[in-house]
Amino acid sequence: LRKIDLKTYKNYKDLSTALEKMFIGFTTGKGGLSESRTDGEYVLTFEDKDGDWMLVGDVPWEMFADSCRRLRIMKGSDAIGLAPRAVEKSKNRN
């Protein structure tokens, strides 16, 4: 396990770059964490304050940085079904 201070990053791209450097061989897809997630073998997910797991990049950066409690790198096939709840939750908060 590694601790990450999300306040040191400005956006998802910065976070993605830092994680790729930490975990050599970790792939996030062509355009970063939220884009082309099916192209990468692994995806980044997070647990929010409510204990729900969502895909990183599905909510605005500020909301993610405020609510993220835990990050997890998962196989893309294991993360299927996380995105619809995340989008719905984002709409409810706005």
N, C-alpha and C positions, 0 to 999 in steps of 0.2 A: 504494500500500500504506500501511496505517496500523497502528500498534502499539496494542494495547489491554491494559491491566493488569487482568486479570480479578479481582484481589484487591480492586479498588475497588468491585465490584458484589456484592450480597448474594444475588441470585437471577436466574433467567432473565428475569423481567419488567423488572428494572433494566437488564440488558444490552440487552434488546430496545428499551427506551425510548431508551437512549443511542445505539444504532445507527440508530434511526429519525431522531434528531436529526442524526447525522453524515451520513447518506445520505438526504436529502429525497427522498421518492417511493418509498423501499424499503418494501414491505408484507410483513407477517408473518402475515397472517390475523387473524381476529376477536379471539381470546383470547390472543395472544402467539405465541411461536415454536413451541411443541410442539403447541398446540391448533389445530384447523382449518387445518392446513398446506396442504390442498388449495384453500382459499379464496384464499390469497395467490398472486400471480404468482411471487414469489421466496421461497426458503427459506434458512435459515442452516444451514450444515453445518460440521463441524469435523474436523480430522485429529488422531487421538490419538497417544500415544507409540509405538504399534505401526505407525503409518502407515496405519491404516484410516480411511476417511471415514464419518461418521455424521451423522444429523440432530441438531441442537442441541435439547435437551429430552428426548431419549430415555433419558438416564441421569440419576441424581440430580445436583444442582448440584455437590456437593462432588467427586464423581468427575469431572465435566466440568472443573471448575476445575483439578484436579490433573493431568489427562491431556491437556488441549487444547494443541496445538502451533500450530495454524493455523486461522483461520476463513475461510469462503468463502461468499459470497452466490451462490446458484445459481438458475436457473430451476427452478420446481417440477417440470416435466416431466423435467429432467435428473437430479433427485434420487430418482426412483422406484427402489426396490430397496435404498435405504440403511437404512431403518427395521428390517427383519427382522433383519439382522445386529447392529444396535445393541442391540435388545432381548435377543437371545440372549447377546451379550457381557456385558450388564449382569447377567443371571441367573448367568452363570458366575463373575463376580467376587464375588457376594454369597454 
